[in-house]
Amino acid sequence: MSSYDAFAREYAAHAAASPYNAKYERPAMQGRLGDVRGKRVLDAACAAGEHAALLLERGAYVVAVDTSAALIGMVGERFGDAVETHCADLREPLTFLPADSIDIVFSSLTMHYLEDWTVALREFARVLVPGGRVLISTHHPAMTAPLVNGYFETQLVCEKWRIGERDVDVQFYHRSLETIVAAIVGAGFIVDAIAEPRLMHPDPAIPAVDYERLSSEPWFIIVDAHAA
């Protein structure tokens, strides 16, 4: 059972409304997508389907994968047969997907939960059509560096997050920018762009303290690459 199963609905509500997701990461990721009409998009670790909803609106065929059975169940409830769903762990081969069957792999705020990216990136490369894209958002090293002892080593971070009405223990990994890029290039991808999202205009829906942080510091990083 995924650690998210126990509080899936609280997590879904949090991700849908949090300015870090709704006003910062999602617009930045969606802004890089371009035209996806008719494309097969793998939403790799889809959570409750916030990105899947936008992909469907743009005319993509969405294959949604998450390790949480509860979250995948919510995606099924929300979209029915419009989204192909699979409960699967990115640390394991995606055997249900044929090679060369996906046009875009879309991975939102997921890779920092994986200690080793080897299997996930290898599978992304396998399922993509030649020249297919991978779009990954993850924690920016500048965000996680203050939480660890030494920037250059990949290290586990343990934090307590407030989600809904409960405190939740969350674990993720800090890794350097060099490590992030080397893993992606080492899996055979060609990096087209690295983006550091930044809020440029105040929004009444964003608390002032969050706007100050997201307009002056890189919180997440986006890597846009394609298969060789």
N, C-alpha and C positions, 0 to 999 in steps of 0.2 A: 504493500500500500504506500502511495506517495505521502510525504509529510503534509502536502497541501489538502489531502482529502478531508482532514478533520475540520478545516475551516474554509472550504472552497468558496462558499457563497460570500463570506466576509471578505475573502481575498478578491473575488471578482468585483465586488462593490468598490473596494479600495482602488483597484487598478483602473476601474472605469472613471473614477472621479478625481484621483490624485493629480495635481498639476504636473508632477514629474512625468506622468504617463500621458494624460489627456492633452496637456498644453505644450509639452516639451518633446518627449520621445516619439509619440505617435505622429504628430505633424512632421517631424524631421524625417522619420522613416518613410512615411507615405509620400513626402515631397520628393524623395529620390527615386521612387518607383517608375515614374513615367507611365506609358501606355501598357496596361496589362490585359486588355480585352482579348479574350480567347486563349490566354496563357494558362498553363498549369502551374500553380504556385503551391509549394510546400510550406505551410505555416508551421515551422518547426518549434514546438513548445508553444502552443496556441493559447494556453490559459483558457479563459472563458469566451474568447472569440472576438475581442474588440478589433483587432486588426483584420480578422476574417470578415467581419461585417463590411469594412471599408473595401477590402479586396473584391468581395461579391458585388458591391455597388459599382465598382469599376469594370465589372464584366469578366473577372478571372474565374477559373475553375479552381477551387480551393481544396487541398488535401491537408487536413488539420491533424497534428500529432501532439500528444502531451502524455507525460508519465502519470498524471493524475486521472484516475478513472472518474472521479467526481467532476473535474473540470471538463473532461471530454463529454461526459453525460450532459453537462450544461450546454455545450456547443451543439450536441444533437437535439436537445430540447429547443434551442433557439433557432436553428437553421434547418432542421430536418434533413431531407435528402439533398438539399442544395450544397452541403459540404460533406465531403468524404472524411470520415473520422477514424482514427486509430489510437488506441492507448498503447504507447510504446515509449521506451527509454532511449534517448539519444546516445547513451553510452553503449548501446547494443546495435548490431546491424538492423537496418530497416528492410527486413526480408520481404515484406509485403509490397515493396515498391520495385518495379523492374528498373534495370539500367536505362539511361537515356529517356526517362519518362517525365521529367520535370523541367520546366523552362526557367523557373526562379525559385531558389531557396530563400525563404524569408525567416530570419531568426531574431526575434525581439527579446532582449534582456534575459537571455537564457544561458549563454556560454559561460558566464562567470560562476554558475553553479556546478560546472564540470571541472574536475581536477585535471583531467587529461582530455584534450580536444581531438586526439588522433582518430578515434572511431567515428565521431560525429562528422568531422571534416572529410574523412575518406568516403563516408556514405553520401554526403552532400555531392562530392565530386562524381561518385558512381551514378547517382540517380539523375544528375543534370544532363541535358542534351549538350552536344558540343557547343561551346560558346555560351552556355547558360550562365545566369547570374546568381551570385550569392550576396545577400544583403544582411549584415549582422550588426546589431546594436548590443553593446555590453557596457559594463562599468568602465569609466575612464580611469586610467591609472592615477591621475591626479586626485580623483575622489577617494580611491582606496589606499593610496600611499600613506596618508596620516594614520591609518589603522594598523600598520604593520611595522615590523622592525627590519628595515632594509628594503629599498625599492626594487632591487633587481631579482630577488628570489620570488617564485610563485608561492604564496602562503595562504593558508586558510584563515578566514576572518569569521568570527562569531559575534553576532549582534542580536539585540532584542528590538523588534519592531512592534509598533502599536498598529494593529489591523482590526478595524471595527472596535469592538469592546474588549479585546483581549491582547495581551502581550505574547508575541510569538518569537521563539528562538529561530534565527535565520543564519545559515552558513553559506558563504560564497568564497571565491578565490580572488585575491589580488594577483595580477600579473603585469609585467612591464609592457610598454608599448612595443618594444623590440620583440618580446615573446609573443604577443598577439599577432604581429605582422609575420614573424617567422613561421608560426604554425600554419597560417593561411597560405603563405607562399609555398611552404614545404608540402602542403597537400595538393599542390599543382595549380593553384589559382593565380591569376594575374590581378594585382590590386589596381583598380581604376581610380579610386578616391578614398580618402580618409576624411571624415567630417566630424567636427566638434560642434554640436548644436548649441545655439545661444539665443536666449530670448531677447528680442530687440525692442518690444513695446510693452508697457505695463498693461495688465488685464485685471479688471475688478474681481475676476474669479481666482486670481492667484494672490495668495497672501504676500504682503510686502517683503517679508523675510525670505520667502521662496523666490520671488522675482529678483531680489538682490543677488541671491546665490546663482540662479540660473542665467542671469544676464552678465555675470562677471567671472564665473568659474565653469570649466568643462565638467559636466556631471556624468554624461554618457559619451561614448564614441561610436561612430558608425563606420564600418568598413564595407565598401562597395567593390566587388571583385567579379571576375568571370572565369569560367573554366577554360583551360587552354584547348 
